[in-house]
Amino acid sequence: MKSAWLMIIGVVTGMSLELYGYEAAYAPTEAGAVHVRTLPAATGLVARVDGAYFDHANTLFRRLFNYIQRHGIAMTVPVEAHMQPGQMLFYVGAGDVGKCVTNDPQVTVVTVPPRTVAALGARGGYTAGNFAETAAAVQAWLAAHPQYRTNGPAYGVYWHGPFRPWFLKRYEVHVPVSEAHP
């Protein structure tokens, strides 16, 4: 029985290494920490819907996944999720940028400019409730740090695929910011 538990723990621990099997657009923010950071410019693939993100997350993911499969593009992390209207963004790794030359009816190739965000790292499932709770915590942090001005709505940043158990998932909420000038 003890060896079975050790095997299960080994499998679960090994699954946590999934994050490092993909090219990362930038490093994750550690859980519980807020950092103001500038994200690098990148090429992205975007799928959009008219409704709310959490009502269409699987549809958005499927559209993007089908696009990268058709064009031979490697999966990267993280995935960005904009809430209303629903939008999902995949980053394109440096070696695959040349493969992203065409839009299709469901996916648009975009240039993502560098941007400064307040990022709060967290652990847990990718749910509307977790997003709302973490977004509120970032907003509270920003209220206590008036040297930053909010420049847009909060969005989710997800680091793991759908088959990772919720208690091992990492995510962030980003709020675009700039320095406030007196």
C-alpha positions in Angstrom: 0.0 0.0 0.0 2.8 2.4 0.9 4.5 1.8 -2.5 1.2 2.6 -4.3 1.0 6.0 -2.5 4.6 6.7 -3.3 3.8 6.0 -7.0 0.8 8.2 -6.9 2.8 11.0 -5.3 5.5 10.5 -8.0 3.0 10.8 -10.8 1.4 13.9 -9.4 4.8 15.5 -8.7 5.9 14.6 -12.3 2.7 16.3 -13.6 3.8 19.5 -11.9 6.8 19.6 -14.2 4.4 19.9 -17.2 4.9 23.7 -17.0 8.6 23.3 -17.9 7.9 21.2 -21.0 6.7 24.2 -23.0 8.4 27.4 -24.0 7.3 30.2 -21.6 6.7 33.7 -22.9 7.8 35.0 -19.5 8.3 33.6 -15.9 5.3 32.9 -13.7 4.6 35.1 -10.7 4.9 33.0 -7.5 1.6 32.3 -5.6 0.6 34.9 -3.2 3.0 37.6 -4.5 2.2 40.8 -6.4 4.7 42.1 -8.8 4.6 45.0 -11.1 6.4 43.8 -14.2 6.8 44.6 -17.9 5.9 41.8 -20.2 7.9 41.4 -23.4 6.5 42.1 -26.9 5.4 38.9 -28.6 3.4 37.4 -31.5 0.1 35.9 -30.3 -2.9 34.0 -31.7 -6.3 35.2 -30.5 -9.7 33.5 -30.6 -12.8 35.6 -29.6 -16.4 35.1 -28.8 -19.2 37.6 -28.0 -20.1 36.1 -24.6 -18.2 35.7 -21.4 -14.9 33.8 -21.3 -15.9 31.2 -18.7 -19.0 30.3 -20.8 -16.8 29.6 -23.9 -13.3 28.7 -22.6 -13.3 25.2 -24.2 -14.5 26.6 -27.5 -11.7 29.2 -27.5 -9.1 26.7 -26.5 -10.2 24.3 -29.2 -10.1 27.0 -31.9 -6.5 27.9 -31.0 -5.4 24.3 -30.6 -6.7 23.4 -34.0 -4.9 26.4 -35.5 -1.5 25.5 -34.0 -1.9 21.8 -35.0 -2.7 22.8 -38.6 0.3 25.1 -38.8 2.8 22.9 -36.9 3.2 25.5 -34.1 4.4 24.3 -30.7 2.3 24.9 -27.6 3.6 27.6 -25.2 2.7 28.9 -21.8 0.9 30.9 -20.4 -2.5 31.3 -22.0 -4.2 34.6 -21.5 -8.0 34.8 -20.9 -9.8 38.1 -21.3 -13.3 38.0 -19.7 -15.8 40.2 -21.5 -16.0 39.7 -24.4 -14.4 36.3 -24.1 -10.9 36.1 -25.6 -8.1 33.6 -25.4 -4.5 34.3 -26.5 -1.8 31.8 -27.1 1.8 33.1 -27.3 3.9 32.0 -30.3 7.4 30.8 -29.6 10.3 32.5 -31.3 11.0 29.6 -33.6 7.4 29.4 -34.9 6.7 33.1 -35.6 7.2 32.5 -39.4 4.4 29.9 -39.4 1.8 32.4 -38.3 1.2 34.3 -41.5 -2.5 33.9 -42.0 -5.7 34.7 -40.1 -8.6 32.3 -40.4 -12.3 32.8 -39.5 -11.7 31.8 -35.9 -8.1 32.9 -35.1 -6.3 36.2 -35.6 -2.5 36.6 -35.6 -1.6 39.7 -33.4 1.4 41.6 -32.3 1.3 42.0 -28.5 3.2 45.1 -27.5 5.3 45.2 -24.3 3.0 46.1 -21.4 3.3 46.8 -17.7 1.0 44.9 -15.4 0.4 44.3 -11.7 0.5 40.5 -11.5 -0.8 38.4 -8.5 0.2 34.7 -8.6 -2.2 32.1 -7.3 -3.0 28.3 -7.2 -6.2 26.6 -7.8 -8.8 25.8 -10.5 -9.4 28.1 -13.5 -12.9 29.2 -12.3 -14.9 32.4 -12.5 -14.9 32.5 -8.7 -11.1 32.2 -8.3 -10.6 34.8 -11.0 -13.0 37.2 -9.3 -11.4 36.7 -5.9 -7.8 37.1 -7.3 -8.8 40.2 -9.4 -10.3 41.8 -6.3 -7.1 41.2 -4.4 -5.0 42.8 -7.2 -7.4 45.8 -7.1 -7.1 46.1 -3.3 -3.3 46.0 -3.7 -3.5 48.7 -6.3 -5.7 50.8 -4.1 -3.0 50.6 -1.4 -0.3 51.6 -4.0 -1.4 54.9 -5.5 1.8 55.2 -7.5 0.2 53.0 -10.1 -2.8 53.8 -12.3 -5.0 51.1 -13.8 -5.0 51.1 -17.6 -7.5 48.3 -18.4 -9.5 45.4 -17.1 -8.1 42.5 -15.2 -7.4 39.3 -17.2 -6.4 35.7 -16.4 -3.1 34.1 -17.1 -3.2 30.3 -17.0 -0.1 28.1 -16.8 -1.4 24.5 -17.0 -3.6 22.4 -19.3 -7.0 21.1 -18.5 -5.9 17.7 -17.3 -3.8 19.0 -14.4 -5.7 18.5 -11.1 -7.1 21.9 -9.8 -5.0 21.8 -6.7 -1.8 21.7 -8.7 -2.7 24.5 -11.2 -1.0 27.9 -11.2 -2.6 31.0 -12.5 -2.2 34.8 -12.3 -4.5 37.8 -12.6 -2.9 40.8 -14.4 -4.1 44.3 -14.4 -2.5 46.7 -16.9 -0.9 49.6 -15.1 1.3 52.7 -15.6 3.1 54.9 -13.1 0.7 57.6 -11.8 2.2 61.1 -12.2 1.3 63.8 -9.7 
